[in-house]
Amino acid sequence: MKSKIEIELKRQLEQNISVHQDILKISKDIIDVIKNIHKRLKKGGKILFCGNGGSAADAQHLAAEFLVRLRPQVNRDPIPAISLAQDTSTLTACGNDYSFDDIFLRPFKALSKKNDILICISTSGNSKNILNVLKEAKKSKIYSVCFLGKGGGKAKKISSKQLIISSNNTARIQEGHIFLGHFILEKIEDLILSRNI
């Protein structure tokens, strides 16, 4: 007889598999994002990531893999990427002196330029600090991609492109987001190295 933990493990694994299978429904959007990011990187752009909580950790995680590498057997030049949430001094100064709603907006305004890419990671798509930086990206004509969940929230109407994980479960959405980040980076690496994709 299976324990309650084993039953719950099976249930959550089945949820995870189902969420990942649903990603196939947005495959055309994923391909479009890969091509658009690659095009802008070739023109000298960089990737600016942001997110809150676990999504901030994912933003740092993905920025590190662009800067260093994803696959041990693939050695390539670093790809310019930065997380807008990695500097605690800047975050706390902005939160204290201005507003937590501006913690991504301030560094974005200072660091972004033509051909850059903004990638926002948000399970709800409704965080004020995410919406504020997306509005600035739109105003500045900077290409923005949102990794979202729970229907996309308000962010889906502001961003250039949305990749929405079809779940209302925060953990499943975050698992889908990190998969998307890894897959997109792998295909961008292949394009940079002129491999067929």
FENWOGI-V231530 format. One record per residue. PSI is psi as a letter, one per 40 degrees, with the letter a starting at -180 (999 if undefined). OMEGA is omega in whole degrees, -180 to 180 (none if undefined). Layout:
psi=PSI omega=OMEGA
psi=PSI omega=OMEGA
This chain:
psi=h omega=-178
psi=i omega=178
psi=i omega=178
psi=d omega=-180
psi=d omega=179
psi=d omega=179
psi=d omega=180
psi=d omega=177
psi=d omega=179
psi=d omega=-179
psi=d omega=-177
psi=d omega=175
psi=d omega=178
psi=d omega=175
psi=d omega=-179
psi=d omega=-180
psi=d omega=-179
psi=d omega=179
psi=d omega=-180
psi=d omega=178
psi=d omega=180
psi=e omega=178
psi=d omega=178
psi=d omega=-179
psi=d omega=-180
psi=f omega=-176
psi=d omega=179
psi=d omega=178
psi=d omega=179
psi=d omega=179
psi=d omega=179
psi=d omega=179
psi=d omega=-180
psi=d omega=-178
psi=d omega=-180
psi=d omega=178
psi=d omega=-179
psi=d omega=-180
psi=d omega=-178
psi=d omega=176
psi=d omega=178
psi=d omega=-180
psi=e omega=177
psi=e omega=179
psi=i omega=176
psi=i omega=-180
psi=h omega=177
psi=h omega=-178
psi=i omega=170
psi=i omega=179
psi=i omega=180
psi=i omega=175
psi=b omega=178
psi=d omega=178
psi=d omega=174
psi=d omega=177
psi=d omega=177
psi=d omega=178
psi=d omega=178
psi=d omega=180
psi=d omega=-177
psi=d omega=177
psi=d omega=180
psi=d omega=-179
psi=d omega=173
psi=d omega=-178
psi=d omega=-176
psi=c omega=174
psi=i omega=178
psi=d omega=-175
psi=h omega=-177
psi=d omega=-177
psi=e omega=-179
psi=h omega=177
psi=h omega=-179
psi=i omega=177
psi=i omega=178
psi=i omega=177
psi=h omega=-175
psi=h omega=-179
psi=i omega=179
psi=i omega=173
psi=h omega=179
psi=e omega=-178
psi=e omega=-173
psi=e omega=-174
psi=h omega=-175
psi=d omega=179
psi=d omega=179
psi=d omega=-179
psi=d omega=-176
psi=d omega=177
psi=d omega=-179
psi=d omega=179
psi=d omega=-178
psi=d omega=-172
psi=d omega=180
psi=c omega=-179
psi=i omega=174
psi=d omega=179
psi=e omega=-177
psi=e omega=-173
psi=d omega=176
psi=d omega=-178
psi=d omega=-176
psi=d omega=179
psi=d omega=179
psi=d omega=180
psi=d omega=-179
psi=d omega=-169
psi=d omega=-173
psi=i omega=177
psi=i omega=-179
psi=i omega=179
psi=e omega=175
psi=i omega=179
psi=h omega=174
psi=h omega=174
psi=h omega=178
psi=h omega=179
psi=h omega=-176
psi=h omega=180
psi=d omega=-178
psi=d omega=-175
psi=e omega=-177
psi=e omega=-179
psi=h omega=-176
psi=d omega=-179
psi=d omega=176
psi=d omega=-180
psi=d omega=-180
psi=d omega=-180
psi=d omega=177
psi=d omega=178
psi=d omega=179
psi=d omega=178
psi=d omega=179
psi=d omega=179
psi=d omega=-178
psi=e omega=-179
psi=f omega=175
psi=h omega=180
psi=h omega=-179
psi=h omega=178
psi=h omega=177
psi=h omega=167
psi=h omega=-173
psi=i omega=173
psi=a omega=175
psi=f omega=178
psi=e omega=175
psi=d omega=179
psi=a omega=-178
psi=d omega=-176
psi=d omega=-176
psi=d omega=-180
psi=e omega=-175
psi=d omega=-174
psi=i omega=178
psi=d omega=-178
psi=i omega=-180
psi=h omega=172
psi=h omega=-172
psi=h omega=175
psi=h omega=-173
psi=g omega=177
psi=i omega=172
psi=e omega=-179
psi=h omega=-175
psi=d omega=-179
psi=d omega=-180
psi=d omega=178
psi=d omega=-180
psi=d omega=177
psi=d omega=176
psi=d omega=-180
psi=d omega=-178
psi=d omega=173
psi=d omega=180
psi=d omega=180
psi=d omega=-180
psi=d omega=-179
psi=d omega=-180
psi=d omega=179
psi=d omega=-179
psi=d omega=-179
psi=d omega=175
psi=d omega=175
psi=d omega=-179
psi=d omega=178
psi=d omega=180
psi=d omega=-180
psi=e omega=178
psi=f omega=173
psi=i omega=177
psi=h omega=175
psi=999 omega=none
